[in-house]
Amino acid sequence: MRLTRQRHYVIVLFLVLAILVAQTSQVTCETYAVNGFEIQTRLVPDKSTIMLGEPVYVSYIVDNLSEQDFDVIIGGDYRNRLGRKARFTVIVQGEDNRQVPQPDAGLGMGGTEGPRKVPAGGNHAFRLFLPHWATFQEVGNYTMVAKRILVLIEHGEEQWLLNEKSTRVKTEATTKFRIVPLDEAKMGDIINRLGSAMFSKYTNESEEASDALDYIKDERVIPYLIRASETNRYVLKFSALSALSKFDSESAFKALQKGLEKEGEDNNIYHVAAGALARSPHPGAVPYLLSKRQHPYEGVRLTILHAVGKMKPNEAIPILREMIHDEYAIIRTEAKRYLKLISKKNSASQH
């Protein structure tokens, strides 16, 4: 590949700056050249010093070192319980080389999202939410290694087709950071900053702040979550109701009640409010949820049924016998299944 002198200087300057950044933030850069595409990958945390319990994002950056634009396929890989980008493989290790536990994201669903342009000399950043990949319990120095098979195509102005010719490149990047003890005052400042950013008109900033705030297990987030649960912004409302399930405060409980009672609400909002009540540690949450067995949305009634299935047999049986007459076939079937399970357990205990 022949470079103009000006282009050569630009690339050299770019590489020098990348090396300086890598040395400062303990980031390791990897370079790949495949089918005319020359790329570099970097893993850059928003902060190199992180408090226990502090939500931080890490950027997996794809730098285009080529003279031509290309597109990178994003992928609909976030459809799991956490919203984790499942096309990545991530390992986080401590100084003793022990791997940090990774939260369970549950079952995932497939899907593909169209390409993002990466201009010559430019980059694209995949944002990884660190708590989705590692559950830290101790302070210390940690190393994070992320891998992804990047799917690259030539940049075009026309609509992208799923079967379009592509180049697949196995890539990885490494970074280091330090986990330090929690500072309550600093965490309060972080909560206030995220609370303000959550209501930003910019979607990415708002959703990242919402995810971060939802992760924090500190009652100072509750007023922000309640405010979010009362907005008309679907994503904020949905995530806030789910996050409120962590708290046993009266205000959090009342917000979940409103989520289930508001007339004309989206059925998915009713569903997430019901699930949050089922998980809530507030002593009144489950009794209140059981009182809504006549809720018009079958998804709520099914959530109630599964909550009943976890109750003691003498408490569950009367409600299950009632719910076998539900108008929704799946609820009737599930209620009968729970009754059979209880019957089998009772028979086994008598022998």
MOHU-V112095 format. One line per field, one symbol per residue. psi: psi as a letter, one per 20 degrees, with the letter a starting at -180 (. if undefined). Layout:
BEGIN
psi=???
END
This chain:
BEGIN
psi=ppqqgghghgggggggghgggghgjlppqpqqopliporqpqooqhqippqpjppqqppopopojriqqrqppgpmjjmahikqniiqppppqahjjpppqpqpiaqqqaqpqrrppnqpiarpppopogiiipopiqrapqppppqqopoqqqpqirppqhjqprppporrqqrqrpprqpogghhgggghghhghhjqipgggghghggghhhpmpiiighghgghijrjoggggghggghiiiqjqhhgghhhghhhhpqjqqhhggghgghghhipiphiggggghikijphphhghhggghhhiirqghhhghhhhgiijqipghggghghghggggggghghhi.
END
